Amino acid sequence: MPGVEVNDFTAPDEVRSPERTTVEIVKIADGEVGRYTFQPGWRWSECIKPVVGTDSCQVEHVGYVVSGSMHIEHTDGDGDINAGDVYRIPPGHDAHVVGDEPVVVVEFQGAATYARG
């Protein structure tokens, strides 16, 4: 369609697969949108920290939780994000999946560098 740009996750432009993690990236306009899937037992400090080498996640995230629940541990306070939530998580956090259901999120900010060493 003229004037409309479309991409989807059936054939992502990039896939990153750290432990218990799938990060699918699609490029659109000058940016990137990510769909992340975190398996039960996933924890940022165990699965992503070895890839990026920082003490806490230094990515600012803006996204939407498609399914599952995640607990965020931030220097400014802890909180949970759950299916249906739209969220912003500033840099300086750890996180883990809550329960036995995978967490699936779509991120509009943070995808370009998340889980990239």
Secondary structure, DSSP 8 states (H G I E B T S, - for coil): -TT-----TTS-SEEE--TTEEEEEEEETTEEEEEEEE-TT-BHHHHTHHHH--SSB---EEEEEEESEEEEEETTEEEEEETT-EEEE-SSEEEEEESSS-EEEEEEESTTTTT--
